[in-house]
Amino acid sequence: MSVAARRPGPVWLFDLDNTLHNAGASAFKHFDGAMNAFIAERLQVSWAEADHLRADYWARYGSTLLGLIRHHGISVRDFVDETHRFPTLEQEVVTHVHDAAALRRLPGRKIILTNAGQAYARRVLRALRLDGLFDEIIGIEQMQMFGQLRPKPDARMFRALAARLGVHPRSCILVEDTLLHQKAAHRVGMRTVWMQRWLKHHAHGPEVGVYLHRKPAYVYARISKLQQLHRVL
């Protein structure tokens, strides 16, 4: 993880999929199939078994890749390179003019923190016309600590990131659709914002069926659009 340039205001840590765009209608329909194909080919198992392993590792570790590393020695780079090839992605990602305006108005540093690959994140941001608005893009490949992958929701990664940015965790605001990640960030002192914009009709993985009208104690604020972020300040 590199250190973004200092500037006054908080440090905003933005998730990407289902936070800055409706990934349920674009990327997510590709990710599961791509991961299944990768697992089936690398581990020489059936599609059904690959689908089971993908879902099981996500549920157990918060990331399919972590399970593949721990149990099968899969390379982070190989996984990201093989599972993030979506030739039609740019045509499927939907941009919203008001989102870019809302992000520009936010004071402080803005950083993408995604469990997807960095190159994929750059593609999505370009398609959304949000590239250039962020000081840094941190993909899952950059979430390494002492040679070990520590993606969200690893609290150690959140704490280390704040230290590398030269700020106290209290100065960081995580904007996320995934409650598990917010719980870990809250544990180290970060404020958390639950983006619910696409969860009712396009939830994916652990957020499927989540009751949206509740507000867990570790959630600082709930929003349905980026324009509401000014309330967090």
N, C-alpha and C positions, 0 to 999 in steps of 0.2 A: 504494500500500500504506500503510495507516495503521499506527500503532505501538500494539501491545497494551500494557496496563498491566503494569508490572514486578511480579514476585513471585519469591520465592526458588525455586531449583531450575532445572532445564534448560528449554529451549524445545523443545516437541514440535511437529514439523511433520507433520501427518497428511494423507496422500492420502485420497481419498474412495472412489472406485469400486474395488471388489475389495480394499479395505483395511479400510474400516469397514462395508461391506455387500457382499453377493453381487451385484455389478452384472451378472455374466454371466447371471444368471437374471432380470434386470429391465431396467436401463437400456441395456445394450449392444445388446440386440436391437432397440432403437429408434434408437440413435445412428447406426448405419451407414446404415440406410434414410433417416433424416432428412437426413444429410449428402449422400447420393447425390441425393436429391430437390432439395436446395438447389443443389448443383453443376450438376445437369442443367438446372435452370431458369435459373440465373444465367449460366451459360456457354453455354447452348443446345447441349448435347451429349447424346448418347444415355445411357441408364442404364448401359450397359456401360462407356462411357468415363468417366462420373462415378465409377463404382465403382473403376475403375483409378486415376483421379487421387486419390481419397480414400486408397487404400491406398499409392500411390506417395509421396504427400507425407508421409504418416505415417512411412513407412520412411526417407525422405530427411532430414526435418527434425524428427522426433519429435512433430510435430503437423500434422494436415491443414490447420488454419487458417493456419499459417505459410506453407505452400506456396500457398494461395489468396491470401494477402496479397502475397507476393513476385511471383507470376506473373500475378495477375489483378486486383490492387487491391481485393480484397474487404474490406469494413468488418468490424472485430471485432464491433461491436454488432449489425450485421445478421446475421452468422453465428450468434452466440449466441442472439439472439432467435428466429431461424427454426429452429434445429436442436435446441432444448432443450424443445420443447413436447410433453410426454408426459402426456396426460390421465389415463392409468391408472397413473401412477407410484406414487402413494401406496398403491394396492391391491397392487402387486407387490413393493414393498420389504419385506424381512423384518427384524424387529427382534429383538434378543437382550438380555434383561434383564441378563445377566452382563457384557455389553460396557459398558453404562452404569456399572455398579458399578466395573469395572476402570478406566475413564477417570477417575472421580471420585477414586479413590485416588492417582492419579499426581500427584506434586508438580510445581510449575512451571507455566509458561504452555503452553496448548494451542491450536494454530492449525491450521485447515484450509488446505491448500495444494493446490489441484486445477486441472488443465487443463480442467475443465468450467466452465460459467458459475456465477457467484456465486448467482444466484437459484435455479438448479437445486440447488446445494449446500444452500441453506437448506431447500428442499423435502424433500430426502432426509433431512437431519438431523431435521427435524420428524417425518417418517414413522418414523424410527428412534428417536424420543424422546430424541435426543441434543442437541437444540438447548438452548442455555444452558450447555453444558459447555465451550464454546470461547470464547477471548478474542477471536478474530478469524477471519473467513472470507475467504480470498483466492482469488478465481476467476481465470480466465485473463484477464479484462478488466483486472484490477489488476496484471498482470505487465508493465507498460510501463516502459521506461527510455529517457529522451531521445527520446520519441516513437516508439520501436520496441517491438514486442511481443517479450518474452523469456520465454516459458513454459518449464516443465521440458522438457528437461533442460539448460537454459542455465545454466552455472556462474556467469555474471555476475549472473544474477537471484538465485541462492542467496547469493552474497557480498553483494550490495546489500541483500537482506532482512535478513541478520544485522546489517549496519551500521545499518539503520533501526530495528531492535529494540534496538540498543544493547548487543549481545553479540558475543563472538567466535564464529566458526562452530563452534568446539569445544564450545560450550555448547548447540548445536542437535542434535536427534535427528530424523532423517527416517524416518518409518514408511511404507513403500511396497510395492507389489507389483511395480513396474517396475524392473528392474535398471539400465536405461539412466539413469534418474533418480538412482538411488543412486550410480552411478559418478561422475556429475557432482558430486553433493553431497559425496562423499568427497574429491574433488579439491580442494575449498575448505576441507576440514578438518572437515566435519560427520560425526557418527556416523550410521550407516545401519542400519535394521532391515528385513529382508525379510519381509513378510507373505505367507505361502504358503497361507493358509486355503482359498482358492477356486481356486487355480491348477491343481490336478490335473484338475478337471472343468469349470471355468468360466473358463479363461484366455481372454484376448482380445488381439488384436494381437500385439505383439512378444513377449509372454510365452507364446504358444502353443508347446508342445513343449519348454519350458525344463526342463532337468534339475534337479529340486528338491533332490536329495541333495548337490549340490555347494555350496560356500560360497566365492564369489569373494573375493579379498583385500580388495575395497572394501566388503564386507558385514560389519558389526560383529556382527550376530546374526540368527538366523532364528527366526521364531515362527509358530505356527499358530492362535493366539488372543490376544486383547488382554490376557488375564490373565497372560500370560508377560512383559509389558513390564517388570515390576518387576525382572526379571533383568538388564535392560540397565543399571540403576542400580548 
